[in-house]
Amino acid sequence: MDAFASLIGDISNIMYGSLLIILLIGAGLYFTLTTKFVQVRAFKAMFDAVMEKPDVAGGVSSFQALMVSTASRVGTGNIVGVASAICLGGYGATFWMCLTAFLGGATAFVESTLAQIYKKRDTAGYSYGGPAYYIEAALHNKVLAIIFAIALISTYAVGFNMLCAYNLQSTFAPFSFYNPETTPYVIGAILAVLVGWVLFGGGRRLVRVTAVLVPVMGAVYVLVALIVLIMNFSNLPGVIAKIFEEAFNFDAIFGGFAGSCIMFGVKRGLYSNEAGVGSAPNAAAAADVSHPAKQGLVQMLSVFIDTILLCNATAFMCMVSGIQPTPEMAGAPYVQAALAASLGDGAEILLVVCMSLFAFTTLIGNLYYVDNAISYIIGQIPGKQFLFIYRILACLVIFVGSGMKMGLLWDISDVNMGFMAIINIVVILALGGIACKTLDDFMEQYHAGKKPVFLAKNVGIQDKLDYWQE
């Protein structure tokens, strides 16, 4: 196991040492320029798109698709991941995390717009899709599409869900009843049972549950962070100065890049908002909208909610508290110490409540994506027997992950996510021109005061599609 952990760690460092940082920031910058700063110029249209109702009765609305993708994006990484980035990479990691999110907003727009364009129609008249589908339909590469789907399953059903379970149980460590030998598995078992209840209720229940929990979860957590920030407001100017000082201390950064603020900021930013990874397009494709660009804008909003709002809530709540981060405090201990310093010893309960909501919605949001990938690989909706076995295994993974080692779980998640991102970013770079033309088509109609509607032929798409034809 030690040899395996060392190998995975080495692969992670190679991936994020150069390749993924260049791909993520480069692609984000490229799409920001080619979409003419869609993050800024389509800001109002983004909020209008969220409120659109589905045209088909019983269809998934833009808001519901936003909540499913946000359920996966917004999770334990917004708390534990951000705290780890600051403890291991310094205050400057916050800047690079935010930059990754801003540029990633344009990337998220492109991948989710493509998912809408190339989405498929099921026998009940609902839509579904994602990167595997646009890889096959637009690039005509079935093999690469299957490889991507397998990478998604490995990332979300295994890597992310094991890490999520661990992160949740780790928040119980300060309590007197916590026994590191048994408590993680008890908490893991309870979590696995709750997730199983949702999974066996079917995908529609999943959408309803996340639509209710995600706004509540986010609002409570931001409120707590805001209270801590107000209580320690005098520390804010010094914190901001230190963020920029460390973010641009290139001597320190390149002197030890594997542990630098850039690497940890990009890693944890990508883990948290998933822009470019290829996960959110699976939820985006399910939305019933009149124009693909609308759902692209909605998913861009999801990135901003996740990183600009929630990740920064954790970052600033911790940094203004006066508690200095150390590598030994990486993860939940840093957040707990920061909360206790401002709100007293009972603050651990607040963190447990928030983490429980974050973890639960992340787990079921992740498995929504896995369902979609499995359906793609086998070419149909899985049978009842297959689904039963798969869902039992998914719950077992959650249980096992709760008792594994933190460092290994982070590395497994980063490597799996990295493979997904490499495939998806290269693909959307090849197809980005279609998304940009689609955006121009949308903005022209939007500024003319019309309800934007879409026809594939208007942007030069000749492929046969299930939607967007005459």
C-alpha positions as CSV (number, residue, x, y, z in Angstrom):
1,M,0.0,0.0,0.0
2,D,2.9,2.4,0.8
3,A,4.4,1.7,-2.7
4,F,1.0,2.3,-4.3
5,A,0.5,5.6,-2.4
6,S,4.0,6.8,-3.4
7,L,3.3,6.0,-7.1
8,I,0.0,7.8,-7.1
9,G,1.6,10.8,-5.4
10,D,4.3,10.9,-8.0
11,I,1.8,10.8,-10.9
12,S,-0.2,13.6,-9.3
13,N,2.9,15.8,-8.9
14,I,3.8,15.2,-12.6
15,M,0.2,15.9,-13.8
16,Y,-0.2,19.2,-11.8
17,G,3.5,20.2,-12.0
18,S,3.1,21.5,-15.5
19,L,0.7,19.7,-17.9
20,L,-2.7,20.4,-16.2
21,I,-1.8,23.9,-15.0
22,I,-0.9,24.8,-18.6
23,L,-4.0,23.1,-20.0
24,L,-6.4,24.6,-17.4
25,I,-5.2,28.1,-17.3
26,G,-4.4,28.1,-21.0
27,A,-7.8,26.8,-22.0
28,G,-9.6,29.1,-19.6
29,L,-7.7,32.1,-21.0
30,Y,-8.3,31.0,-24.6
31,F,-12.1,30.6,-24.1
32,T,-12.3,33.8,-22.1
33,L,-10.8,35.6,-25.2
34,T,-12.7,33.7,-27.9
35,T,-16.1,34.2,-26.1
36,K,-15.2,37.9,-25.6
37,F,-15.2,37.6,-21.8
38,V,-18.5,35.8,-21.5
39,Q,-18.1,35.9,-17.7
40,V,-18.7,39.6,-17.9
41,R,-20.7,40.5,-20.9
42,A,-23.3,37.8,-20.3
43,F,-23.7,38.4,-16.6
44,K,-27.3,39.5,-16.7
45,A,-28.3,36.9,-19.2
46,M,-26.8,34.2,-16.9
47,F,-29.3,35.0,-14.2
48,D,-32.2,35.3,-16.6
49,A,-31.3,31.8,-17.9
50,V,-31.5,30.3,-14.4
51,M,-35.1,31.2,-14.1
52,E,-36.3,29.7,-17.3
53,K,-39.0,27.0,-16.9
54,P,-38.9,23.8,-19.0
55,D,-41.2,23.6,-22.0
56,V,-41.9,19.9,-21.5
57,A,-44.1,19.0,-18.5
58,G,-42.0,17.1,-16.0
59,G,-38.7,18.2,-17.7
60,V,-35.6,19.2,-15.8
61,S,-35.4,23.0,-15.4
62,S,-32.3,25.1,-15.7
63,F,-32.4,25.6,-12.0
64,Q,-32.7,21.9,-11.2
65,A,-29.7,21.1,-13.5
66,L,-27.8,23.9,-11.8
67,M,-28.5,22.4,-8.4
68,V,-27.4,18.9,-9.5
69,S,-24.1,20.2,-10.9
70,T,-23.6,22.5,-7.9
71,A,-24.4,19.5,-5.6
72,S,-21.3,17.8,-7.0
73,R,-19.2,21.0,-7.2
74,V,-20.1,22.3,-3.8
75,G,-18.9,19.7,-1.3
76,T,-16.4,18.9,1.3
77,G,-13.7,20.3,-1.0
78,N,-15.1,23.7,-0.3
79,I,-14.2,23.3,3.3
80,V,-11.5,20.7,3.8
81,G,-9.9,21.2,0.3
82,V,-9.6,24.9,0.7
83,A,-8.2,24.6,4.2
84,S,-5.6,22.1,3.0
85,A,-4.6,24.4,0.1
86,I,-3.9,27.2,2.5
87,C,-2.1,25.0,5.0
88,L,0.1,23.4,2.4
89,G,0.4,26.1,-0.2
90,G,0.0,29.3,1.8
91,Y,-2.4,32.3,1.6
92,G,-1.4,32.8,-2.1
93,A,-3.2,29.6,-3.1
94,T,-6.5,31.6,-2.6
95,F,-5.6,33.9,-5.5
96,W,-4.8,31.1,-7.9
97,M,-7.9,29.2,-6.9
98,C,-10.0,32.3,-7.7
99,L,-8.2,32.9,-11.0
100,T,-8.8,29.2,-12.0
101,A,-12.5,29.8,-11.3
102,F,-12.8,33.0,-13.2
103,L,-11.1,31.6,-16.3
104,G,-12.8,28.3,-15.7
105,G,-16.2,30.0,-16.0
106,A,-15.6,30.3,-19.7
107,T,-14.5,26.7,-19.9
108,A,-17.6,25.6,-18.1
109,F,-19.7,27.6,-20.5
110,V,-18.1,25.9,-23.5
111,E,-18.4,22.3,-22.2
112,S,-22.0,22.6,-21.0
113,T,-23.1,24.4,-24.2
114,L,-21.6,21.5,-26.2
115,A,-23.4,19.0,-24.0
116,Q,-26.7,20.7,-24.8
117,I,-26.1,20.8,-28.5
118,Y,-25.3,17.1,-28.8
119,K,-27.7,15.8,-26.1
120,K,-29.8,12.7,-26.8
121,R,-33.5,12.0,-26.3
122,D,-34.7,9.0,-24.3
123,T,-37.8,6.9,-24.8
124,A,-39.8,9.1,-22.3
125,G,-38.9,12.3,-24.2
126,Y,-36.3,13.5,-21.7
127,S,-32.8,14.6,-22.6
128,Y,-29.4,13.3,-21.5
129,G,-25.8,13.7,-22.5
130,G,-22.3,14.8,-21.6
131,P,-18.7,14.7,-22.9
132,A,-18.9,11.1,-24.0
133,Y,-21.8,12.0,-26.3
134,Y,-20.3,15.0,-27.8
135,I,-17.0,13.2,-28.3
136,E,-18.8,10.5,-30.3
137,A,-21.2,12.8,-32.2
138,A,-18.8,15.7,-33.1
139,L,-15.5,13.9,-33.3
140,H,-16.8,10.5,-34.3
141,N,-14.5,8.7,-31.8
142,K,-16.3,6.1,-29.9
143,V,-13.2,4.6,-28.3
144,L,-12.2,7.9,-26.8
145,A,-15.7,8.5,-25.6
146,I,-15.7,5.1,-23.8
147,I,-12.3,5.9,-22.2
148,F,-13.7,9.2,-20.9
149,A,-16.8,7.5,-19.5
150,I,-14.6,4.9,-17.7
151,A,-12.4,7.7,-16.3
152,L,-15.6,9.5,-15.0
153,I,-16.8,6.4,-13.2
154,S,-13.4,5.8,-11.6
155,T,-13.2,9.5,-10.5
156,Y,-16.7,10.0,-9.1
157,A,-17.8,6.6,-7.9
158,V,-14.5,5.7,-6.4
159,G,-12.0,8.6,-5.9
160,F,-14.3,11.5,-5.1
161,N,-16.8,9.5,-3.1
162,M,-14.2,7.8,-0.9
163,L,-12.5,11.2,-0.2
164,C,-15.9,12.8,0.5
165,A,-16.7,10.1,3.1
166,Y,-13.3,10.6,4.7
167,N,-13.6,14.3,4.9
168,L,-16.9,14.1,6.6
169,Q,-15.9,11.7,9.3
170,S,-12.7,13.7,10.0
171,T,-14.8,16.6,11.3
172,F,-15.9,14.4,14.2
173,A,-12.3,14.0,15.4
174,P,-12.4,16.7,18.1
175,F,-15.3,15.0,19.9
176,S,-14.7,12.8,23.0
177,F,-16.5,9.8,21.5
178,Y,-14.2,9.7,18.4
179,N,-12.1,6.5,18.2
180,P,-9.9,6.6,15.1
181,E,-10.1,2.8,14.8
182,T,-13.9,2.5,14.7
183,T,-15.7,5.8,14.5
184,P,-14.7,6.5,10.8
185,Y,-16.4,3.2,9.8
186,V,-19.5,3.9,11.9
187,I,-20.0,7.3,10.3
188,G,-19.2,5.8,6.9
189,A,-21.9,3.1,7.4
190,I,-24.5,5.7,8.3
191,L,-23.6,7.8,5.3
192,A,-23.7,4.8,3.0
193,V,-27.2,3.9,4.2
194,L,-28.5,7.4,3.7
195,V,-27.1,7.7,0.2
196,G,-28.5,4.2,-0.6
197,W,-31.9,5.4,0.4
198,V,-31.8,8.2,-2.2
199,L,-30.2,6.0,-4.9
200,F,-32.9,3.3,-4.6
201,G,-35.5,6.0,-4.8
202,G,-34.5,6.8,-8.4
203,G,-32.9,9.7,-10.2
204,R,-35.9,12.0,-10.0
205,R,-35.9,11.8,-6.2
206,L,-32.2,12.7,-6.4
207,V,-32.9,15.9,-8.3
208,R,-35.6,16.9,-5.9
209,V,-33.5,16.3,-2.8
210,T,-30.5,18.2,-4.1
211,A,-32.7,21.1,-5.3
212,V,-33.9,21.5,-1.6
213,L,-30.6,20.9,0.2
214,V,-28.1,22.8,-1.9
215,P,-29.5,26.4,-1.4
216,V,-30.0,25.7,2.4
217,M,-26.5,24.3,2.7
218,G,-24.8,27.2,0.9
219,A,-26.8,29.9,2.7
220,V,-26.0,28.5,6.2
221,Y,-22.4,28.1,5.5
222,V,-21.9,31.6,3.9
223,L,-23.8,33.1,6.9
224,V,-21.4,31.5,9.4
225,A,-18.4,32.6,7.4
226,L,-19.8,36.2,7.1
227,I,-20.2,36.4,10.9
228,V,-16.6,35.3,11.5
229,L,-15.4,37.8,8.9
230,I,-17.3,40.6,10.6
231,M,-16.0,39.6,14.0
232,N,-12.4,39.7,12.7
233,F,-12.8,42.5,10.1
234,S,-9.7,44.4,11.3
235,N,-7.5,41.5,10.1
236,L,-8.9,41.6,6.6
237,P,-6.5,44.2,5.1
238,G,-3.4,42.3,6.3
239,V,-4.9,39.0,4.9
240,I,-5.5,40.5,1.5
241,A,-2.0,41.9,1.4
242,K,-0.5,38.6,2.3
243,I,-2.5,36.8,-0.4
244,F,-1.0,38.9,-3.1
245,E,2.4,38.9,-1.6
246,E,2.6,35.1,-1.6
247,A,0.7,34.7,-4.9
248,F,3.4,36.5,-6.8
249,N,6.5,35.4,-4.8
250,F,7.8,33.6,-7.8
251,D,11.2,32.8,-6.2
252,A,9.4,30.8,-3.5
253,I,6.9,29.3,-6.0
254,F,9.5,28.0,-8.5
255,G,11.9,27.0,-5.8
256,G,9.6,24.2,-4.8
257,F,6.8,24.1,-7.3
258,A,5.3,20.8,-6.1
259,G,4.3,22.5,-2.8
260,S,3.6,25.9,-4.2
261,C,0.6,28.1,-3.9
262,I,0.0,27.9,-7.7
263,M,-0.1,24.1,-7.6
264,F,-2.3,23.8,-4.6
265,G,-4.6,26.7,-5.7
266,V,-5.1,25.1,-9.1
267,K,-5.5,21.6,-7.7
268,R,-8.1,22.5,-5.1
269,G,-9.8,25.0,-7.4
270,L,-10.2,22.3,-10.0
271,Y,-11.3,19.7,-7.4
272,S,-13.9,22.1,-6.1
273,N,-15.4,23.8,-9.2
274,E,-14.6,21.0,-11.7
275,A,-14.6,23.5,-14.7
276,G,-13.2,21.6,-17.6
277,V,-13.2,18.2,-16.0
278,G,-16.3,17.2,-17.9
279,S,-18.7,16.3,-15.1
280,A,-21.2,19.2,-15.0
281,P,-22.1,18.8,-18.7
282,N,-23.8,15.5,-17.7
283,A,-26.3,17.5,-15.6
284,A,-26.4,20.4,-18.2
285,A,-27.5,18.1,-20.9
286,A,-30.6,17.1,-18.9
287,A,-32.1,20.6,-18.8
288,D,-35.0,21.5,-21.1
289,V,-34.0,24.9,-22.6
290,S,-34.8,26.8,-25.8
291,H,-31.1,27.5,-26.6
292,P,-27.9,25.6,-25.6
293,A,-26.1,28.7,-24.6
294,K,-28.6,29.2,-21.7
295,Q,-27.4,26.1,-20.0
296,G,-23.8,27.0,-20.7
297,L,-24.4,30.3,-18.8
298,V,-26.2,28.5,-16.0
299,Q,-23.2,26.2,-15.5
300,M,-20.9,29.2,-15.5
301,L,-22.9,30.5,-12.6
302,S,-22.3,27.2,-10.8
303,V,-18.6,27.7,-11.0
304,F,-18.9,31.2,-9.5
305,I,-21.1,29.9,-6.7
306,D,-18.7,27.2,-5.8
307,T,-15.4,29.0,-5.8
308,I,-15.9,32.8,-5.8
309,L,-18.6,32.5,-3.1
310,L,-18.2,29.3,-1.1
311,C,-14.5,28.5,-1.4
312,N,-13.7,32.1,-0.5
313,A,-16.1,31.9,2.4
314,T,-13.9,29.1,3.9
315,A,-10.6,30.8,2.9
316,F,-11.3,34.2,4.4
317,M,-13.1,32.8,7.5
318,C,-9.9,30.8,8.3
319,M,-7.4,33.5,7.4
320,V,-8.9,36.4,9.3
321,S,-9.4,34.2,12.4
322,G,-5.8,34.8,13.5
323,I,-5.0,31.1,13.5
324,Q,-1.8,30.5,11.5
325,P,-2.0,27.6,9.1
326,T,0.5,24.8,9.3
327,P,0.9,21.6,7.4
328,E,-0.1,19.6,10.5
329,M,-3.5,21.4,10.5
330,A,-4.3,20.7,6.8
331,G,-8.0,19.9,6.3
332,A,-10.7,20.0,8.9
333,P,-8.5,20.9,11.9
334,Y,-7.6,24.3,10.5
335,V,-11.3,25.2,9.9
336,Q,-12.2,23.9,13.3
337,A,-9.5,25.9,15.0
338,A,-10.6,29.0,13.1
339,L,-14.2,28.6,14.0
340,A,-13.4,27.9,17.7
341,A,-11.2,31.0,17.9
342,S,-14.1,33.2,16.8
343,L,-17.2,31.4,17.9
344,G,-16.1,29.3,20.9
345,D,-15.6,25.6,21.4
346,G,-19.1,24.7,20.3
347,A,-18.3,25.8,16.8
348,E,-17.3,22.2,15.9
349,I,-21.0,21.3,15.8
350,L,-21.6,24.0,13.1
351,L,-18.8,22.5,11.0
352,V,-20.2,19.0,11.4
353,V,-23.7,20.1,10.3
354,C,-22.3,22.0,7.2
355,M,-20.0,19.2,6.3
356,S,-22.8,16.6,6.6
357,L,-24.9,18.6,4.1
358,F,-22.0,19.2,1.8
359,A,-21.0,15.5,1.8
360,F,-24.5,14.2,1.3
361,T,-25.3,16.3,-1.7
362,T,-21.8,15.8,-3.2
363,L,-22.2,12.0,-3.0
364,I,-25.6,11.8,-4.7
365,G,-24.6,14.4,-7.2
366,N,-21.5,12.4,-8.1
367,L,-23.5,9.2,-8.6
368,Y,-25.9,11.0,-10.9
369,Y,-23.0,11.5,-13.2
370,V,-21.9,7.9,-12.9
371,D,-25.4,6.7,-13.9
372,N,-25.1,8.7,-17.1
373,A,-21.6,7.2,-17.9
374,I,-22.7,3.7,-17.3
375,S,-25.7,4.2,-19.6
376,Y,-23.4,5.4,-22.3
377,I,-20.9,2.5,-22.1
378,I,-23.6,-0.2,-22.2
379,G,-25.7,1.7,-24.7
380,Q,-29.0,1.7,-22.7
381,I,-30.4,2.4,-19.3
382,P,-29.1,-0.4,-17.1
383,G,-31.5,-3.1,-16.0
384,K,-32.8,-3.4,-12.4
385,Q,-30.4,-6.2,-11.4
386,F,-27.4,-4.3,-12.7
387,L,-28.5,-1.1,-11.0
388,F,-29.1,-2.9,-7.7
389,I,-25.5,-4.4,-7.7
390,Y,-23.9,-1.1,-8.8
391,R,-25.7,0.9,-6.1
392,I,-24.7,-1.6,-3.4
393,L,-21.1,-1.3,-4.6
394,A,-21.3,2.5,-4.6
395,C,-22.5,2.5,-1.0
396,L,-19.7,0.1,-0.1
397,V,-17.1,2.4,-1.6
398,I,-18.4,5.2,0.6
399,F,-18.0,3.0,3.7
400,V,-14.5,1.9,2.8
401,G,-13.2,5.4,2.0
402,S,-14.2,6.7,5.4
403,G,-11.4,4.7,7.0
404,M,-8.6,5.2,4.5
405,K,-5.6,7.7,4.7
406,M,-6.1,11.3,3.7
407,G,-3.0,11.8,1.6
408,L,-3.7,8.7,-0.5
409,L,-7.4,9.7,-1.0
410,W,-6.5,13.2,-2.2
411,D,-3.9,11.8,-4.7
412,I,-6.3,9.1,-6.0
413,S,-8.9,11.8,-6.6
414,D,-6.5,14.3,-8.2
415,V,-5.1,11.7,-10.6
416,N,-8.5,10.4,-11.7
417,M,-9.8,13.9,-12.1
418,G,-6.6,14.8,-14.0
419,F,-7.2,12.1,-16.6
420,M,-10.8,13.3,-17.1
421,A,-9.6,16.9,-17.5
422,I,-6.9,16.1,-20.0
423,I,-9.3,14.3,-22.3
424,N,-12.2,16.8,-22.0
425,I,-10.1,20.0,-22.4
426,V,-8.4,18.7,-25.5
427,V,-11.8,17.8,-26.9
428,I,-13.5,21.1,-26.1
429,L,-10.5,23.0,-27.5
430,A,-11.2,21.2,-30.8
431,L,-14.9,22.0,-30.6
432,G,-14.8,25.4,-29.0
433,G,-15.6,27.3,-32.2
434,I,-19.1,25.7,-32.2
435,A,-19.8,26.9,-28.7
436,C,-18.6,30.4,-29.6
437,K,-20.9,30.6,-32.6
438,T,-23.7,29.4,-30.4
439,L,-23.0,32.1,-27.9
440,D,-23.0,34.8,-30.6
441,D,-26.4,33.4,-31.9
442,F,-27.8,33.6,-28.4
443,M,-26.6,37.1,-27.6
444,E,-27.8,38.5,-30.9
445,Q,-31.4,37.3,-30.1
446,Y,-31.1,38.2,-26.4
447,H,-30.1,41.8,-27.1
448,A,-32.9,42.1,-29.7
449,G,-35.4,41.4,-26.9
450,K,-36.4,38.0,-28.3
451,K,-36.6,34.7,-26.5
452,P,-33.5,33.0,-27.9
453,V,-34.2,29.8,-29.9
454,F,-31.6,27.6,-31.6
455,L,-31.3,25.8,-34.9
456,A,-28.1,23.7,-35.5
457,K,-27.8,24.8,-39.1
458,N,-27.5,28.4,-38.1
459,V,-24.1,27.7,-36.6
460,G,-23.0,25.4,-39.4
461,I,-23.6,22.0,-37.7
462,Q,-24.2,19.3,-40.3
463,D,-24.3,16.3,-37.9
464,K,-27.6,14.6,-37.3
465,L,-28.8,15.6,-33.8
466,D,-31.7,14.5,-31.6
467,Y,-32.5,18.2,-30.9
468,W,-32.2,21.6,-32.6
469,Q,-33.4,20.5,-36.0
470,E,-36.2,22.0,-38.0
